[in-house]
Amino acid sequence: MQYRLLHEPDRAALEHFLSTHTSSTMFLRNNLRAAGMGRRQHPLSADYFAAVTADGTVHAVIAHMRAGNVLVQGTPDNVGIINQLADFCRDHIKGPVAGILGPSEAAQAVMQCWGLMDSHYATNHDEALYRLDLDQLELSMPPLADSYQVVDAAKIDRATLLRWMRDYEMEALGAGETPSLDGRVAARVVTALEDRAWWGLIVEGEPVALAGFNARLPDIVQLGPVWTPPAYRNLGYARLLVAKCLQAARARGCKASVLFTNNPAAARAYEAVGFEVIGTYRLALLEKPQTLVVAQAV
């Protein structure tokens, strides 16, 4: 087994590996499709490190994103390979690490190898990983006001979107009141609007919920963020908006959707439209990016 940085000739092998773990590699597949391989100016670019056999087959991958997050993918029976790959990456990653995301066992193996288990995190927990085949989408809706619209999020006041996403980052992702929060939120809103990746629910003239996709491929989409301000919760709004977004994706030929959450109320809404738990996903976002300590030669 070789542990090395991947290059463009390895792309087909990497894509094949990721396609065999579709539900837990949406960020990886989306980013690879959008930015290609290697570190560049694109915000979704990354260095992709992998465990590769002599025939070129990829068995595990660790991607260090330009923004600092690390995306991990292995399989339940190859944690030993993930450990070896993490050892290699610790000495070759360029720049700080901002967080670790991936299937729970693999992500925690990387955190352990890099000495990050006891670091200070804004968010560090397992979330339930859900999947829905869109031909099973449940469209029966709770009773709502007669006057509602699903609109492109660009039609919602920008100040409202910024406020909602600021609250979302703090509640769902554990973000603190730091000087970088507003800039990060503003960049996220601009990118989502440019990509036309978010939609809003308007009820009786008032915006009451937001939903979107944070990773999209022709055959599958990953749902997130989903946000309902506290004043409009428990009224069925998120469930309606999620169902409408997925219905539109299905009409474009999309076959499935995935998401991850640890919010019980959100989980009930997702399960109501047909999502089922298929695993766990680790979301570990550091309070401050850290530079990895290179292993000392013995």
Salt bridges, closest charged atoms under 4 A:
GLU8 OE2 - ARG11 NH1 3.82
ASP10 OD2 - ARG4 NH1 2.98
GLU15 OE2 - ARG11 NE 2.96
ASP47 OD2 - ARG39 NH2 3.33
ASP87 OD1 - ARG90 NH2 3.14
ASP91 OD1 - ARG90 NE 3.96
ASP126 OD1 - ARG282 NH1 2.85
GLU127 OE2 - HIS125 NE2 2.77
ASP133 OD1 - ARG131 NE 3.36
ASP152 OD2 - ARG196 NE 3.05
GLU169 OE1 - ARG184 NE 3.50
GLU169 OE2 - ARG188 NH1 2.99
GLU171 OE2 - ARG233 NH2 3.22
GLU177 OE1 - ARG166 NH2 2.63
ASP182 OD1 - ARG166 NE 2.75
